[in-house]
Amino acid sequence: MTSDAPPIDPDIRYRKIDRVIPGQPTSDGAGVRLTRYIGSQSLSELDPFLLLDFFESDNPDDYLAGFPSHPHRGFETVTYLLAGKMRHQDSAGHNGVIEAGGVQWMTAGRGIVHSEMPEQENGRLAGFQLWVNLPATEKYCEPAYHEYPQSQVPVEKRGDGVVIRVITGHTSGGISGPVSGIATRPLYLDVALSPGAQLKESTDEQHAAFIFVIQGQVDVIADQERSTLVAAQLGVLSEGNRVQFNAGGSGSRFLLVAAQPLNEPIVRYGPFVMNTRAQIEQAVRDFKSGRF
């Protein structure tokens, strides 16, 4: 038994690491180099999450071409920047730029054409794109776009060396993120732990959840077991209503993301994610005929 194992409580179920995903180097858009974690050969999806890409480079050749105009239908895209600037434009008339710490949350719904392009010609660009599925009842909703700069993302500071940026959902400390009204009730936290710091955080019992380590090393402690994750690893978490993280000697920064599974059929074709093959075929026809 480890000395820092949580006490046994029948009402508390600590999440464990079920799988560790190393990520698959690839490129997307007009040649942007990135690493794919969800939506890869190792993890095709984690209902309701369809894709997670991490991009990071200080070489403009890796990102300058960006993600020119392309269509989507049936899900939501979430862009969260760690460094650099990114501009969003879409066919519904939305336009905005986010910088480090900013979030763009787009609901493609019945169909939208958008682009995401770097607003810089040099320097470091780093961040994530997450795809979150929409339930069948909302696949054809009106497209929407929300943008939140770093100043609108609340920060919770705990006296034990814990800093949490709350993008959506709420912490056990009662801090809520600016993104709301999402069907899958997601939790999206950017957590920084000082060396040796510990975080215990509540999670919805049935939500699918994962952790992605941005910097340093973090231990996930559950049922007298310890699983260690290092930078650029994604850990799929088991079911449970609480999770414990212990930072390594150099501290740690990571994402904690969770949401309600939809338990519905998933049929994918490139930028379209629907429930049936017929709906995919209709999406292709609608896009080609200019109905987005």
C-alpha positions in Angstrom: 0.0 0.0 0.0 1.3 3.4 -0.9 1.3 6.0 1.9 -0.7 8.5 -0.2 -3.5 6.1 -1.2 -7.0 7.5 -0.7 -8.9 6.2 2.3 -11.5 3.5 1.6 -15.0 5.0 1.4 -17.8 2.9 -0.2 -19.4 6.1 -1.6 -16.2 7.2 -3.4 -14.9 5.4 -6.5 -11.6 6.7 -7.7 -10.9 6.5 -11.4 -7.9 4.5 -12.6 -6.0 4.6 -15.9 -7.5 2.1 -18.2 -5.3 2.7 -21.2 -2.3 4.9 -22.2 -2.4 6.3 -25.7 1.0 7.5 -27.1 -0.5 9.4 -30.1 0.0 9.1 -33.8 2.0 11.7 -35.7 0.1 12.9 -38.8 -0.8 16.0 -40.7 -4.2 17.6 -41.5 -5.6 20.7 -43.1 -3.1 22.0 -45.7 -0.2 20.1 -44.1 -0.2 21.1 -40.4 1.9 18.7 -38.5 0.2 17.4 -35.4 -0.2 14.3 -33.1 -3.6 12.5 -33.1 -4.7 10.7 -29.9 -8.5 10.2 -30.2 -9.5 9.3 -33.8 -6.2 7.4 -34.2 -5.5 3.7 -34.8 -5.0 3.3 -31.1 -8.3 5.0 -30.0 -10.9 5.5 -32.7 -13.3 7.3 -30.3 -14.1 7.7 -26.7 -17.8 8.4 -26.8 -18.8 11.3 -27.0 -15.2 12.4 -28.0 -14.4 11.8 -31.7 -11.0 13.3 -32.1 -8.2 15.0 -30.1 -5.3 16.5 -31.9 -2.3 18.2 -30.3 -0.2 20.6 -32.4 3.0 22.3 -31.3 5.9 23.8 -33.3 8.0 26.9 -33.5 8.8 26.1 -37.1 6.4 28.1 -39.4 6.6 25.4 -42.1 4.8 23.1 -39.7 1.7 25.3 -39.3 1.5 28.3 -41.7 -0.7 26.5 -44.2 -3.3 26.2 -41.5 -6.8 24.7 -42.0 -8.4 26.4 -45.0 -12.1 26.3 -45.6 -13.7 22.9 -45.1 -17.1 21.6 -44.1 -18.5 19.9 -40.9 -21.8 18.4 -39.9 -23.1 16.6 -36.8 -20.7 17.5 -34.0 -18.8 20.3 -32.2 -15.2 21.4 -32.6 -13.2 22.9 -29.6 -9.9 24.7 -30.2 -7.9 25.6 -27.1 -4.6 27.4 -27.6 -1.5 27.2 -25.4 0.6 29.5 -27.5 0.2 31.7 -30.7 -2.8 33.1 -32.4 -5.5 31.4 -34.5 -8.3 33.0 -36.6 -11.7 31.4 -37.1 -14.1 32.3 -40.0 -17.2 30.4 -41.2 -20.1 30.4 -43.6 -22.5 31.5 -40.8 -20.7 34.9 -40.6 -18.7 34.2 -37.5 -15.1 35.6 -37.3 -12.7 35.8 -34.4 -9.1 35.4 -33.2 -7.9 33.6 -30.1 -4.5 33.8 -28.4 -2.8 31.7 -25.7 -5.4 30.6 -23.2 -8.3 31.3 -25.5 -11.1 28.9 -26.6 -13.2 28.6 -29.7 -16.3 26.4 -29.4 -18.1 25.8 -32.7 -21.3 23.7 -33.1 -21.4 22.5 -36.7 -25.0 21.2 -36.4 -26.7 20.8 -39.8 -23.7 22.1 -41.7 -21.0 24.8 -41.7 -17.9 25.6 -43.7 -15.1 27.1 -41.6 -11.4 27.8 -41.7 -8.8 28.1 -38.9 -5.7 29.9 -39.9 -2.6 31.0 -37.9 -2.4 34.7 -37.2 1.4 34.7 -37.1 4.3 34.1 -39.4 6.8 32.9 -36.8 7.1 31.8 -33.2 5.5 29.0 -31.3 2.0 27.7 -32.1 0.6 25.1 -29.7 -2.9 23.9 -28.8 -5.6 21.3 -29.1 -8.6 20.5 -31.2 -11.3 18.3 -29.7 -14.3 17.0 -31.5 -17.4 16.4 -29.4 -20.3 14.4 -30.8 -23.9 15.8 -30.9 -26.9 13.6 -30.0 -29.1 12.4 -32.8 -31.7 15.0 -31.8 -29.3 17.9 -32.3 -27.4 16.7 -35.5 -29.4 19.2 -37.6 -29.4 22.2 -35.2 -28.4 25.7 -36.3 -24.6 26.2 -36.4 -23.2 28.3 -33.6 -19.9 29.8 -32.5 -18.6 31.0 -29.2 -15.2 32.6 -28.5 -13.6 33.2 -25.1 -10.3 34.9 -24.6 -8.0 34.0 -21.7 -9.5 36.8 -19.6 -12.9 35.1 -19.7 -11.7 31.7 -18.6 -12.0 31.6 -14.8 -9.0 30.4 -12.7 -9.4 28.5 -9.4 -6.3 28.7 -7.1 -6.1 26.3 -4.2 -3.6 26.9 -1.4 -1.8 23.6 -1.9 -0.1 24.5 -5.2 -3.1 23.8 -7.5 -4.2 26.1 -10.3 -7.2 25.2 -12.4 -8.4 27.0 -15.6 -12.1 26.1 -16.1 -13.2 26.0 -19.7 -16.5 24.2 -19.2 -18.2 22.3 -16.5 -17.5 23.1 -12.8 -15.0 22.2 -10.2 -15.7 20.8 -6.8 -14.7 24.3 -5.6 -17.8 25.7 -7.3 -16.0 27.5 -10.2 -17.8 27.2 -13.6 -16.4 27.7 -17.1 -17.9 30.1 -19.7 -19.0 27.4 -22.1 -22.5 26.2 -21.2 -25.6 24.6 -22.7 -23.7 21.7 -24.3 -25.8 18.5 -24.5 -23.0 16.1 -23.3 -22.4 18.3 -20.2 -18.6 18.3 -20.7 -15.9 19.1 -18.1 -12.8 20.7 -19.6 -10.0 21.7 -17.1 -6.5 22.9 -17.6 -4.7 21.9 -14.4 -1.3 23.0 -13.2 0.3 21.4 -10.1 3.4 22.6 -8.2 6.1 20.0 -7.5 4.6 17.4 -5.1 1.1 19.0 -5.1 -2.0 16.8 -5.0 -5.5 17.3 -6.6 -8.6 15.4 -5.7 -11.5 16.3 -8.0 -15.0 15.0 -8.4 -16.3 13.7 -11.7 -19.7 12.5 -12.9 -19.9 8.8 -12.2 -20.8 7.7 -15.8 -19.0 10.3 -17.8 -16.2 9.2 -20.2 -13.0 10.9 -19.1 -9.3 11.3 -20.1 -6.2 13.1 -19.0 -3.6 14.6 -21.4 -0.3 15.6 -19.9 1.1 18.8 -21.3 4.2 19.2 -19.1 6.0 17.2 -16.4 4.8 14.0 -14.8 1.7 13.1 -12.9 0.5 10.0 -11.0 -3.1 8.9 -11.0 -3.8 7.2 -7.6 -6.7 4.8 -7.1 -7.4 1.7 -5.0 -3.8 1.5 -3.7 -2.6 1.6 -7.3 -0.4 4.3 -9.0 -0.2 4.9 -12.7 2.3 7.4 -14.0 1.8 9.6 -17.1 4.4 11.8 -18.7 4.2 14.7 -21.2 2.5 13.9 -24.5 0.7 10.9 -23.2 -3.1 10.5 -23.0 -4.6 8.3 -20.3 -8.2 7.0 -20.6 -9.8 7.0 -17.2 -12.1 4.3 -15.8 -15.6 5.0 -14.5 -15.7 6.7 -11.1 -16.9 9.8 -9.2 -13.5 11.1 -8.1 -9.9 11.3 -9.4 -6.6 11.9 -7.6 -3.5 13.4 -9.2 -0.1 13.7 -7.6 2.5 15.9 -9.4 6.1 14.7 -9.9 9.1 16.5 -8.6 9.1 19.1 -11.5 5.4 19.7 -11.2 2.8 19.0 -13.9 0.3 20.5 -16.3 -2.5 18.5 -17.8 -6.0 18.5 -19.3 -8.8 16.7 -17.5 -11.7 16.2 -19.9 -15.0 14.3 -19.4 -18.5 14.2 -20.9 -21.7 12.1 -21.0 -21.5 9.2 -23.5 -24.3 9.3 -26.1 -24.4 5.5 -26.7 -25.7 6.1 -30.3 -24.4 4.7 -33.6 -21.4 6.6 -35.0 -20.9 6.7 -38.8 -18.0 8.9 -39.9 -16.9 10.1 -43.3 -14.1 12.7 -43.1 -15.6 16.0 -41.8 -19.1 14.5 -41.3 -20.2 12.4 -38.3 -23.8 11.1 -38.3 -25.8 8.1 -37.1 -26.4 6.3 -40.4 -24.8 5.8 -43.7 -27.8 7.4 -45.4 -27.3 10.6 -43.4 -23.6 10.6 -44.4 -24.6 10.3 -48.1 -27.1 13.1 -47.6 -24.4 15.3 -46.0 -22.1 14.8 -49.0 -24.9 15.7 -51.4 -25.9 18.8 -49.4 -22.4 20.1 -49.2 -21.8 19.6 -53.0 -25.1 21.4 -53.7 -24.1 24.4 -51.6 -26.7 23.8 -48.8 -24.2 24.4 -46.0 
